[in-house]
Amino acid sequence: MSVLKSELKQLVTHEVGVRVEDALEGAKKDLSVMEGRQAGLSDGAKIVEALLEFVNKDTDEGKLDLPTAGTVKQFLMRGVHGLNNAAQNASNLRIAQTGKVQALTQTVAMLQEMIDKEKAKAAAIVAAEAAPPTENARDRVLGVAPVSIKELRLAEEVPPEPVVAPVAPEEEESPKRRGGRKSRASNS
């Protein structure tokens, strides 16, 4: 790998990271909106539920008759249930949005880790290229190409370490025939 490739990877990863961070900020904004929506709907349900006491009070004072008070209570309870359902939906969306924020936060951390690794690789490549060439080809760092033609030839001339093969029992050799089909046909 070259320094140029490493720098390109860093730039691309950084660009992706910037876009993910923008998405993270948008997700955090949406999360706060969802939290506010849930709180507002819950508060609205409590306020509408408090109106039931006024209906009871007006009924006791004789301002409302029982059938009318029953109808008003029925509609108020429908409103309370509707607001509670909307608050529950907002709570579910808030939980989902929290998961999205956590996922984007982990993605940003992973991308930053990738950039740091690429920086370390680039630094290692620069250090390896700046290091003086070694005399022994086996002492070279793997993955780094020889700097000169002389080093390349030295690396090719280094004899490989002998491999010890298991000793096999000797087999008897059968006598070999000389000649092919033509010689057999001419001998007959």
Buried (B, 14 or more C-beta within 10 A) or exposed (E): EEBEEBEEBBEEBBEBBEEBBEBBEEBBEBBEBBBEBBBBBBEBBEEBBEBBEEBEEBBEEEEBEEEEBEEBBEEBEEBBEBBBEBBEBBBEBBEEBBEBBEEBBEBBEEBBEBBEBBBEBBEBBEEBEEEEEEEEBEEBEEEEEBBEEEBEEBBEEEEEEEEEEEEEEEEEEEEEEEEEEEEEEEEE
